[in-house]
Amino acid sequence: ALQLQRKPAPRRRRPRPTTPIGLTSVHTSAEVAPPNPGAVISPGDSLTSITSRIQPPGAPYDLRWHIHRAEEEQTALNYLDQPGAPVVLWGPEKFGKTWTTQYLIDCVVGQDGAKAKIVFINLDTFDYESRRDYSSFILELAYQVVASIGGDESWVDKHWGSRGSVNVRLGRVMREHILPLADTRLIMAIDRVDAVWGLPFKDDCFGMLRAWAQDKRLSKLRLILGISTTPTMLIDRPTQSPFNLTPPIVLGDLGRAQVRELAAKYGLQWRDNDFQELDDLIGGHPYLVRHVMHRAALAGGVAAHSLIDESTSLFDDFLARYSRRLHNQPELLQGLRSLRSESLAELDPQISHRLESAGLAVEEKTGLFRLRYRLYERLRL
């Protein structure tokens, strides 16, 4: 049974961050540099000049390098205009959920200024001790919320000795200390929400988020939830799900126009066949497209085919990470071995959801799947 009333062990104080956790480079519209930061490298360029212009894949958010998803962003901003409408960003790993979240935060700060407050939490940062039971998890969440907004840990300590469940205690912290700091909206962005998937208390956690979204006392609160797992798979009790209050916003592949826009940022003068060859191998995978373009820019603007040929090692590290993960999960490895990029196969529903969440598989027809990209045929299985 979950020990919801247990008094927590003494906790070592952690230094409070001076900026919200996860927001390493958030720009307001007034700070935006010219829209084309990239340029092909020239022999006389200094290292400082190069690194200031050419952003590597996986780098912290920078609005100058953001590729807009107009429909998805507008839908999310409409949700953020009203209480009780969580923004659920759903897409595979490395598909831009964090960047989209931070762009939305940019927009809110641009609209509300200092009257809005931001809390940014990544559940992947919660250690084993924090996940061992629900009491420990919510206590860690409380401390991270307070730290993210620059508050004092005594706010948590004050309420954790009081009566009530841990959800009730955290609710008091939110109402008495966190929400009053915001004159307009409090944006609580939680990245990797599905990090608690598989833990015995996941429904309790998700139920709390839904209750917050529907609580009129928390009308300033706006939730942004980033997930890779199919929303219906995340929770056993749909009536407690925060993921079905609004339709999830799906973040998929970049379209051809978006890929061309990114190429322009990197200063690449590619031809149509370069974009086609890239699409044939990796589609519009946001991270991998950036990876290829970054390398092309560093090499002086070379054509795509010289980087993506099977003889190159450009994708070796990326594929090796997937291979290691798959070999540690034999059931996923077996499922992936049955897939090809140009033919369809059936998969067990549990396996298909996990492979889709990782961005490895895609459902082409109902119940029939293929490898998401031809690149994945290079995986060492």
Sequence and secondary structure as in RCSB ss.txt:
>XXXX:A:sequence
ALQLQRKPAPRRRRPRPTTPIGLTSVHTSAEVAPPNPGAVISPGDSLTSITSRIQPPGAPYDLRWHIHRAEEEQT
ALNYLDQPGAPVVLWGPEKFGKTWTTQYLIDCVVGQDGAKAKIVFINLDTFDYESRRDYSSFILELAYQVVASIG
GDESWVDKHWGSRGSVNVRLGRVMREHILPLADTRLIMAIDRVDAVWGLPFKDDCFGMLRAWAQDKRLSKLRLIL
GISTTPTMLIDRPTQSPFNLTPPIVLGDLGRAQVRELAAKYGLQWRDNDFQELDDLIGGHPYLVRHVMHRAALAG
GVAAHSLIDESTSLFDDFLARYSRRLHNQPELLQGLRSLRSESLAELDPQISHRLESAGLAVEEKTGLFRLRYRL
YERLRL
>XXXX:A:secstr
   TT            SS TT SS   GGG   S       TT  HHHHHHH   TT    GGG    HHHHHH
HHHHHTSTT  EEEE  TTSSHHHHHHHHHHHHHHHHGGGSEEEEEEGGG  HHHHSSHHHHHHHHHHHHHHHTT
  THHHHHHHTSSS HHHHHHHHIIIIIGGG SS EEEEEE GGGGTTSTTHHHHHHHHHHHHH GGGTTEEEEE
EE S HHHH S GGG TTSSS  EE     HHHHHHHHHHTT    HHHHHHHHHHHTT HHHHHHHHHHHHHTT
S  THHHHSTT  TTHHHHHHHHHHHHT HHHHHHHHT  SSS B   HHHHHHHHHTTSEEEEETTEEEES GG
GGGS  
